[in-house]
Amino acid sequence: MSWNPFSILKTPKKPLISRTAERDFEKEVKKLRRICLCRLDEVTKRLHKDGKRLVDANTALTKAERRLTQDLQNTPLCQAEKELKWIVEEWDHALVALDLHSQETNSVLQKAVIDPIKKFNTIFPHVQAAVKKREQSLQEVQKCQNKFTRYQGRERTGQNLVKLHSSKDALQQAEQEFSAQNAALMEEMPRLYESRIQYFEPSLEALIRSQVQHTTEAFRIYGELSNTMNGQKDCSNSEYASRIQQSLAEIKALSITVD
């Protein structure tokens, strides 16, 4: 036989992981827990909830304004006054166009903000599970080491030598698994910590761009509606306000009204 049973009786000369390496690992874990797993976890949960509220608010705003136009169209006053009916119908048409842009904005918010933030939240349990699995793997190494050492002290019978060989194989396998898990965590934890800002920047940029686009379209649609209703394109906001104040003053001047 080429296998020499006495060659496996040597105890590993050095520990699996040095004290310095273990301190470095604990440092990374504490930093990640302190910054990411606590504060960032809470922040992302709030952002996810607020993003959903923003989508709901955008939808509710359009629906509320359309209820105004639809309710007005059903009033006897609107039915009797052709000019008022035409104004309300044009307003309603503008809101239909604006609703399409609101849906596009909500779609961008969902894909570029809400979904990525939700996905980011799922990272934290995986990190915690990986750290726990590493600790369990280290305990398994210690368990295998104790078993290997125990068989080293037993009588050199055929059965004990087989068990000694088996315990050494288990120890080597446990050490390999631990080393792989430890190396992966030491590489990925700093990367996760350093990339947290880069992850959120595109989402926030998409949010701002979508708001700019939606506001621009709303300004265009309402501007065209205002020009249509006014019959001219050179009336400023201040002139509109002046006309409203003048009309209100004329109404208050009637003898049938009181302040």
Secondary structure, 3 states (H helix, E strand, C coil): CCCCHHHHCCCCCCCCCCHHHHHHHHHHHHHHHHHHHHHHHHHHHHHHHHHHHHHHHHHHHHHHHHHHHHHHHCCHHHHHCHHHHHHHHHHHHHHHHHHHHHHHHHHHHHHHHHHHHHHHHCHHHHHHHHHHHHHHHHHHHHHHHHHHHHHHCCCCCHHHHHHHHHHHHHHHHHHHHHHHHHHHHHHHHHHHHHCHHHHHHHHHHHHHHHHHHHHHHHHHHHHHHHHHHHCCCCCCHHHHHHHHHHHHHHHHCCCCCCC
